[in-house]
Structures are given as C-alpha cells and as structure tokens.
Amino acid sequence: MKNKETKTGLVVIALLLGIFVASMDNTIVATAMATIVADLGGLKQFVWVTSAYMVAEMAGMPIFGKLSDMYGRKRFFLFGIIVFLIGSVLCGMAQTIVQLSIFRAIQGIGGGALVPIAFTIMFDIFPPEKRGKMGGLFGAVFGLSSIFGPLLGAYITDYLNWRWVFYINIPLGIVAFFLLWIYYRESPKHAKQSIDWLGVMTLVPAIVCLMFALELGGQKYAWDSAVIIGLFSAFALFFLVFLYVETKAQEPIVSYRMFRERLFASTTLVAFFSGATFVVATVYIPIFIQGVTGGSATNSGLILLPMMLSTTVSAQLGGFLAGKTSYRNVMFGFMLLFTAGIGLLGTIDEHTTRLTVTLYMMIVGLGVGASFSVLGMAAIHHFSEAERGAASSTNSFVRSLGMTVGITVFGIIQRNLFTDQLAEQFRGMAQGAHGANMHDPRAMLSPEARAHIPAPVLDRLTEALASSIADTFLWALLPAALTIVCVLLMSNDRLAAPMRMKE
C-alpha cells in the first residue's frame, strides 16, 4: 500500500512539472522579448514568437484531449513532453526571429497536450474524496506558473542569458518524462474510435486565423485593413465548417452532447469570462507600476508575487471546499471576491500607493485562484473515463481563448482611453512642450528615458496612463459580472457525489 502511494506521489510530481512548464511558457518570454529582439533582430516579426506558441497550444488542446480518450493518456502526455522539449532546445538555439517563431510553434504543440491531460490523469487516479485536495494542488501550480513566468523570465534575462528561458525546461521535462513513464500504469481499456480528421483540418486553420487577427489587428495592421478583415472572414468560414463537420462526425473532437450537461456548459462559460477578466490584471498592473510610479521592469513584475501567493492559497482552498459543498456555491463566493477586486482596481489613480495596489491584487488573486482548481473538476464531473480528456481539454481551450480575446479587447479599450486622455491633458499646450513623448508614451516605461521627460509633462502622462488603466478595469467588470451570472447557471453538483456514467 505504501509502495502504491509512493508511486502515485511520483506520478503527481510528473504531472505538476508538466503543468508548470507548459503554462509558464505562455508568459515567460514576455519580459525577455526586448533582449531577444536586440540579439536576433526582427522587431517587426516579434509578435509571432508569442502568437506561434499560443496558436499551436490552443489548437492542440481539444485534439490531444480527444486522442487521449481514444488511445490512452500516458502515451500522449509523454509525446507532449518530448515535443515540448525538442521545441525548447530548438528555441534556445534559434539564430533568427523567424526560426524562434517556428520553434515556439513546436513547443506549443507539446504544451497543448500537457495541461488538459494532466488534469484528466489526476481525475482518473484519485477517488472522489481526494480529488478536491489534488485539484486544489494542480490548480495552484497552474495559476502559480502563469504568473511566475514573467518574473522568472526577467531574472534569467538579467542574470543569465535569454536562451536559458527555454533551456530551463529541459531538466524539468526530463524528470517529468521518466517519472510518468516508469510509475504511471493506466487502464488498458480505451474507447477505440475513428479520428475526426475533418474536424482537425477545420479547427486548426480557424484558430490560426483568429489568433493572428487578434494579435496583428490594431498593431501591425488597422482593424479595417484587408488583411485583418480577411483573417476574421477566414476564421468565420473555417469555424462554421468545423461546427457543421462536428454534427456529422462519428466521434467529434468537441461533442455537442457535452454541452447538454448544464454543469459542463456553464463551467465552460465561467472559464471564458474569468480568463478574459483575470488577464487584464496580470497585464496592466505591471504597466501601472512601471509607467505611473516609475518602477523598473523587474520591480513591476514583482508586484504580482502577492497575487501569485493568494492565487495559490485560493486554489487549494477551492479544491478543499469542493468536497464540502457544491461547485456552484464555491465559485459564487470566490467570483464575488474576484469581481470586488477588479472593481477596486478601477479606483486606482496616479496617487495610489503600491501597498494599496498590492492589497487589491491579493483580493483578485484570492477570488480567481479557486477557478484554477474547481472549474477543471466541474468540467469533467459528469463524464466517464472515455470522455474526460475531451471535456478537460475543451475547458482549458476555452479559458485560453478567453484570455486571448481579453488581451485584445481590453488592449484596444486601454489604448483608446489613453489616446483620449493624452489629448485632454495636452490640449492647448504647444507641441514643443511635450515633444515626441506624447506620441511615444513608451518612454514612460523606461527609467532612463523617463528621467529626461520634463516634470510637468511627466505628471500629465502619468495621470493619463493611470486614468486609462483604471477605466479599463471598470470595463473589465462586464465580463466579471457575466462570470457570476454563469456561476448561477451551474447545477448543484458537488465533488463527492457519484457521477453519472455516460454511455
């Protein structure tokens, strides 16, 4: 018995390492990007480095989830680790920004298998009474790694070399690979099904078109340009074909039958809206600290640490409470706290102290952390072992999609608000009074450039930036409120209750 518990513990370590490296690589490159571009060049192409990973990861999630139901979790989790490590090695060896983007896509393919399958394996190997505790642990690591990425990326870039941002995955991935390979024994019974190739060939292009439209729109190309309109049109076409194909497929990648389950459908919507809201805090609070209070890139990232810790505590607490009461009750309380935190962030201005911002961030972290553990368990609650992979991966996919849409939509909102605030602040002032700084507000984010901005001009710039970020948080209350509405739509199931096995 003790030997079995030891083996299970080692399998859990492998799964946690897989979740850690895959979710961390979504964000770790962000703080190293400036250094990477300075080394490799390709300023105009750097957006592909982040996009390539996210596109490949999101496209792979539902596909690998379905394949793991059909042919077994172990082989696809190990496959994900191998591909992820190959991509990591290649990224570290990249000599051009184009090479790095291609290698990041390889990394993303592997990452798409790791997170959803890890949660599914956890649900497979633990009985209901232990799933809450383990779900809390898994959710904590997922939330922790997502926030920890920028901090680790900044440290590695400052004190080692940006290539170690990718090489650090290698020892962690190797440990995860061998632990799972040696100690995980899964049931040989799997549902042998036909692969939905038409679904794959329509879903992947749809995601690629959507992601690049969101990444490039308003940045490299205007939103009404032929390129962006063409990408959105292509997404709509491929996605509509995908939806039709899934109605005809014998074993669809995303089964509409799953959405007949009230708990699954509502949980998936909660994942989307909470992801879209949470990403606003992780993106704009560091910008607020750096641009308004004058902190360095590393220091502005460090302010996320208290939120990271509160997220970890909340994920554990949410998993524990899921074994005591319904998923809906757990999520309702935490989502109210989450929404309150976002509302408080909407009150910040250029005079707000770092301590106050930190307290607000901790409230946000406490509110959102439970979603990382509870939603994953709720999504697969009503499904048999043969369908859990698809259910888990669909939920993870939708959360990632929500974060991507959130970054884009609120990025547009913040930029427009900032532009309006700048026009208001500098109305009537001569062009020479503020020079290029008004047109290149990024100078505020650099301590060196900031030192050369005249104090009266800097005051106006910081006021405009603070106001635009605060108003963006107020807009973020809309998806936060929708999150609460979707929570209320959840059924009253709880973790310890027996699941209905699907035919």
Disulfide bonds with the S-S distance in Angstrom:
none
